[in-house]
Amino acid sequence: MTSQKLLFVDDDADVLKTAELLLRKAGYEFFAARTPAEAYSILAVETVDAIFLDLNFSRTKMSGEEGLACLNEIQRHDPDA
């Protein structure tokens, strides 16, 4: 059985590393992106089973707009994401 593939999108390197350590230990294949652009690049070549998406990528914006825009772009290319 193949492991499930997870994409974790977060601008905080410590959050990404912690998630990677825990999820790989649990048997998941882990892909990390620090920006929406990196996430789009990964999704262009990989099919993932789940996406964990941060809502804020700028320290000055805390509205969640950036993450929702990223989600909209992902769903534009893959409505089933």
TIKELO-439694 format. One record per atom (N, C-alpha, C): residue number from 1; x, y, z; atom name. Coordinates in steps of 0.001 Angstrom, whole numbers. Layout:
BEGIN
{r NUM; {X; Y; Z}; 'CA'}
...
//
This chain:
BEGIN
{r 1; {840; -1185; 0}; 'N'}
{r 1; {0; 0; 0}; 'CA'}
{r 1; {882; 1244; 0}; 'C'}
{r 2; {548; 2199; -842}; 'N'}
{r 2; {1331; 3430; -886}; 'CA'}
{r 2; {854; 4387; 191}; 'C'}
{r 3; {1771; 5207; 675}; 'N'}
{r 3; {1404; 6164; 1716}; 'CA'}
{r 3; {642; 7329; 1103}; 'C'}
{r 4; {-187; 7947; 1892}; 'N'}
{r 4; {-929; 9105; 1416}; 'CA'}
{r 4; {5; 10298; 1334}; 'C'}
{r 5; {-250; 11124; 331}; 'N'}
{r 5; {575; 12310; 90}; 'CA'}
{r 5; {-120; 13540; 650}; 'C'}
{r 6; {642; 14307; 1438}; 'N'}
{r 6; {120; 15523; 2047}; 'CA'}
{r 6; {948; 16721; 1620}; 'C'}
{r 7; {275; 17809; 1300}; 'N'}
{r 7; {934; 19084; 1019}; 'CA'}
{r 7; {628; 20015; 2174}; 'C'}
{r 8; {1669; 20564; 2772}; 'N'}
{r 8; {1540; 21481; 3895}; 'CA'}
{r 8; {2076; 22829; 3430}; 'C'}
{r 9; {1224; 23853; 3437}; 'N'}
{r 9; {1599; 25182; 2946}; 'CA'}
{r 9; {1594; 26155; 4115}; 'C'}
{r 10; {2789; 26640; 4477}; 'N'}
{r 10; {2911; 27565; 5606}; 'CA'}
{r 10; {4212; 28336; 5452}; 'C'}
{r 11; {4191; 29610; 5751}; 'N'}
{r 11; {5397; 30437; 5606}; 'CA'}
{r 11; {6348; 30302; 6793}; 'C'}
{r 12; {5921; 29635; 7843}; 'N'}
{r 12; {6749; 29470; 9047}; 'CA'}
{r 12; {7560; 28179; 8937}; 'C'}
{r 13; {8875; 28303; 8807}; 'N'}
{r 13; {9759; 27141; 8629}; 'CA'}
{r 13; {9669; 26176; 9808}; 'C'}
{r 14; {9498; 26699; 11015}; 'N'}
{r 14; {9406; 25838; 12193}; 'CA'}
{r 14; {8125; 24996; 12166}; 'C'}
{r 15; {7038; 25597; 11742}; 'N'}
{r 15; {5771; 24865; 11622}; 'CA'}
{r 15; {5916; 23765; 10583}; 'C'}
{r 16; {6524; 24096; 9437}; 'N'}
{r 16; {6715; 23097; 8392}; 'CA'}
{r 16; {7573; 21933; 8866}; 'C'}
{r 17; {8660; 22229; 9548}; 'N'}
{r 17; {9566; 21173; 10012}; 'CA'}
{r 17; {8878; 20281; 11037}; 'C'}
{r 18; {8143; 20880; 11958}; 'N'}
{r 18; {7428; 20101; 12965}; 'CA'}
{r 18; {6388; 19199; 12299}; 'C'}
{r 19; {5629; 19757; 11373}; 'N'}
{r 19; {4625; 18966; 10656}; 'CA'}
{r 19; {5292; 17834; 9882}; 'C'}
{r 20; {6398; 18135; 9241}; 'N'}
{r 20; {7106; 17112; 8471}; 'CA'}
{r 20; {7557; 15963; 9375}; 'C'}
{r 21; {8168; 16277; 10485}; 'N'}
{r 21; {8651; 15238; 11402}; 'CA'}
{r 21; {7504; 14352; 11893}; 'C'}
{r 22; {6416; 14972; 12296}; 'N'}
{r 22; {5284; 14213; 12817}; 'CA'}
{r 22; {4583; 13396; 11732}; 'C'}
{r 23; {4358; 14000; 10595}; 'N'}
{r 23; {3603; 13316; 9544}; 'CA'}
{r 23; {4411; 12223; 8860}; 'C'}
{r 24; {5703; 12463; 8641}; 'N'}
{r 24; {6545; 11393; 8069}; 'CA'}
{r 24; {6626; 10212; 9045}; 'C'}
{r 25; {6740; 10496; 10328}; 'N'}
{r 25; {6792; 9437; 11337}; 'CA'}
{r 25; {5496; 8628; 11330}; 'C'}
{r 26; {4389; 9283; 11030}; 'N'}
{r 26; {3092; 8616; 10958}; 'CA'}
{r 26; {2889; 7879; 9635}; 'C'}
{r 27; {3875; 7985; 8718}; 'N'}
{r 27; {3815; 7222; 7477}; 'CA'}
{r 27; {3334; 7966; 6247}; 'C'}
{r 28; {3162; 9263; 6361}; 'N'}
{r 28; {2705; 10041; 5209}; 'CA'}
{r 28; {3869; 10508; 4353}; 'C'}
{r 29; {3620; 10636; 3055}; 'N'}
{r 29; {4575; 11299; 2172}; 'CA'}
{r 29; {4279; 12794; 2290}; 'C'}
{r 30; {5307; 13590; 2514}; 'N'}
{r 30; {5125; 14994; 2906}; 'CA'}
{r 30; {5743; 15927; 1874}; 'C'}
{r 31; {4971; 16901; 1452}; 'N'}
{r 31; {5466; 17960; 570}; 'CA'}
{r 31; {5256; 19284; 1295}; 'C'}
{r 32; {6258; 20149; 1266}; 'N'}
{r 32; {6185; 21430; 1963}; 'CA'}
{r 32; {6317; 22572; 978}; 'C'}
{r 33; {5533; 23610; 1210}; 'N'}
{r 33; {5621; 24833; 420}; 'CA'}
{r 33; {5559; 26013; 1379}; 'C'}
{r 34; {6451; 26981; 1167}; 'N'}
{r 34; {6455; 28170; 2038}; 'CA'}
{r 34; {5639; 29314; 1457}; 'C'}
{r 35; {5268; 29200; 182}; 'N'}
{r 35; {4479; 30242; -477}; 'CA'}
{r 35; {3407; 29584; -1347}; 'C'}
{r 36; {2364; 30324; -1679}; 'N'}
{r 36; {1389; 29782; -2623}; 'CA'}
{r 36; {2041; 29386; -3951}; 'C'}
{r 37; {2994; 30164; -4429}; 'N'}
{r 37; {3656; 29834; -5698}; 'CA'}
{r 37; {4347; 28470; -5616}; 'C'}
{r 38; {4997; 28192; -4496}; 'N'}
{r 38; {5625; 26879; -4320}; 'CA'}
{r 38; {4564; 25777; -4301}; 'C'}
{r 39; {3436; 26040; -3678}; 'N'}
{r 39; {2350; 25055; -3639}; 'CA'}
{r 39; {1857; 24754; -5043}; 'C'}
{r 40; {1669; 25797; -5860}; 'N'}
{r 40; {1202; 25589; -7234}; 'CA'}
{r 40; {2202; 24753; -8023}; 'C'}
{r 41; {3492; 24994; -7815}; 'N'}
{r 41; {4526; 24228; -8519}; 'CA'}
{r 41; {4475; 22756; -8131}; 'C'}
{r 42; {4294; 22490; -6856}; 'N'}
{r 42; {4197; 21097; -6402}; 'CA'}
{r 42; {2955; 20441; -6985}; 'C'}
{r 43; {1836; 21135; -6929}; 'N'}
{r 43; {584; 20569; -7423}; 'CA'}
{r 43; {578; 20367; -8938}; 'C'}
{r 44; {1446; 21061; -9632}; 'N'}
{r 44; {1542; 20884; -11081}; 'CA'}
{r 44; {2138; 19528; -11440}; 'C'}
{r 45; {2910; 18938; -10509}; 'N'}
{r 45; {3573; 17665; -10817}; 'CA'}
{r 45; {3183; 16525; -9881}; 'C'}
{r 46; {2498; 16826; -8788}; 'N'}
{r 46; {2128; 15807; -7803}; 'CA'}
{r 46; {628; 15843; -7546}; 'C'}
{r 47; {50; 14675; -7383}; 'N'}
{r 47; {-1326; 14563; -6915}; 'CA'}
{r 47; {-1258; 14259; -5431}; 'C'}
{r 48; {-1903; 15080; -4628}; 'N'}
{r 48; {-1856; 14885; -3177}; 'CA'}
{r 48; {-3245; 14489; -2676}; 'C'}
{r 49; {-3241; 13841; -1525}; 'N'}
{r 49; {-4499; 13395; -928}; 'CA'}
{r 49; {-5138; 14453; -43}; 'C'}
{r 50; {-4309; 15331; 522}; 'N'}
{r 50; {-4829; 16391; 1390}; 'CA'}
{r 50; {-3874; 17582; 1369}; 'C'}
{r 51; {-4447; 18760; 1585}; 'N'}
{r 51; {-3674; 19994; 1636}; 'CA'}
{r 51; {-3977; 20697; 2955}; 'C'}
{r 52; {-2922; 21005; 3698}; 'N'}
{r 52; {-3023; 21818; 4913}; 'CA'}
{r 52; {-2553; 23210; 4522}; 'C'}
{r 53; {-3413; 24197; 4636}; 'N'}
{r 53; {-3137; 25514; 4078}; 'CA'}
{r 53; {-3226; 26608; 5137}; 'C'}
{r 54; {-2113; 27306; 5342}; 'N'}
{r 54; {-2093; 28477; 6209}; 'CA'}
{r 54; {-2942; 29560; 5553}; 'C'}
{r 55; {-3585; 30382; 6341}; 'N'}
{r 55; {-4413; 31447; 5777}; 'CA'}
{r 55; {-3694; 32778; 5659}; 'C'}
{r 56; {-2572; 32941; 6341}; 'N'}
{r 56; {-1848; 34216; 6320}; 'CA'}
{r 56; {-387; 33979; 5961}; 'C'}
{r 57; {79; 34680; 4930}; 'N'}
{r 57; {1468; 34542; 4490}; 'CA'}
{r 57; {2286; 35805; 4712}; 'C'}
{r 58; {1642; 36873; 5107}; 'N'}
{r 58; {2337; 38122; 5407}; 'CA'}
{r 58; {2150; 38433; 6887}; 'C'}
{r 59; {3198; 38922; 7509}; 'N'}
{r 59; {3102; 39272; 8931}; 'CA'}
{r 59; {2165; 40460; 9167}; 'C'}
{r 60; {1958; 41268; 8119}; 'N'}
{r 60; {1136; 42468; 8279}; 'CA'}
{r 60; {-346; 42220; 8011}; 'C'}
{r 61; {-680; 41100; 7378}; 'N'}
{r 61; {-2084; 40800; 7074}; 'CA'}
{r 61; {-2520; 39583; 7864}; 'C'}
{r 62; {-3620; 39717; 8560}; 'N'}
{r 62; {-4123; 38597; 9349}; 'CA'}
{r 62; {-5585; 38296; 9011}; 'C'}
{r 63; {-6010; 38676; 7821}; 'N'}
{r 63; {-7411; 38534; 7444}; 'CA'}
{r 63; {-7759; 37160; 6874}; 'C'}
{r 64; {-6750; 36396; 6481}; 'N'}
{r 64; {-6999; 35111; 5840}; 'CA'}
{r 64; {-7200; 35213; 4343}; 'C'}
{r 65; {-7203; 36437; 3813}; 'N'}
{r 65; {-7433; 36639; 2380}; 'CA'}
{r 65; {-6401; 35925; 1515}; 'C'}
{r 66; {-5147; 35927; 1940}; 'N'}
{r 66; {-4089; 35297; 1142}; 'CA'}
{r 66; {-4323; 33794; 1017}; 'C'}
{r 67; {-4657; 33159; 2108}; 'N'}
{r 67; {-4909; 31727; 2067}; 'CA'}
{r 67; {-6146; 31377; 1266}; 'C'}
{r 68; {-7186; 32176; 1400}; 'N'}
{r 68; {-8399; 31932; 632}; 'CA'}
{r 68; {-8164; 32148; -857}; 'C'}
{r 69; {-7339; 33128; -1200}; 'N'}
{r 69; {-6990; 33338; -2609}; 'CA'}
{r 69; {-6201; 32141; -3140}; 'C'}
{r 70; {-5296; 31616; -2320}; 'N'}
{r 70; {-4528; 30432; -2693}; 'CA'}
{r 70; {-5476; 29251; -2898}; 'C'}
{r 71; {-6401; 29055; -1976}; 'N'}
{r 71; {-7368; 27964; -2103}; 'CA'}
{r 71; {-8194; 28101; -3377}; 'C'}
{r 72; {-8642; 29318; -3685}; 'N'}
{r 72; {-9406; 29540; -4912}; 'CA'}
{r 72; {-8596; 29180; -6146}; 'C'}
{r 73; {-7318; 29544; -6151}; 'N'}
{r 73; {-6449; 29231; -7294}; 'CA'}
{r 73; {-6242; 27720; -7411}; 'C'}
{r 74; {-6033; 27054; -6301}; 'N'}
{r 74; {-5880; 25597; -6318}; 'CA'}
{r 74; {-7139; 24949; -6876}; 'C'}
{r 75; {-8302; 25381; -6400}; 'N'}
{r 75; {-9562; 24793; -6846}; 'CA'}
{r 75; {-9891; 25156; -8286}; 'C'}
{r 76; {-9365; 26252; -8761}; 'N'}
{r 76; {-9573; 26624; -10167}; 'CA'}
{r 76; {-8928; 25588; -11074}; 'C'}
{r 77; {-7772; 25090; -10660}; 'N'}
{r 77; {-7053; 24085; -11455}; 'CA'}
{r 77; {-7488; 22660; -11116}; 'C'}
{r 78; {-7995; 22452; -9901}; 'N'}
{r 78; {-8433; 21130; -9470}; 'CA'}
{r 78; {-9662; 21294; -8579}; 'C'}
{r 79; {-10866; 21281; -9182}; 'N'}
{r 79; {-12086; 21496; -8402}; 'CA'}
{r 79; {-12293; 20477; -7286}; 'C'}
{r 80; {-11645; 19333; -7366}; 'N'}
{r 80; {-11805; 18301; -6340}; 'CA'}
{r 80; {-10834; 18454; -5172}; 'C'}
{r 81; {-9950; 19448; -5256}; 'N'}
{r 81; {-8940; 19621; -4181}; 'CA'}
{r 81; {-9633; 19986; -2885}; 'C'}
//
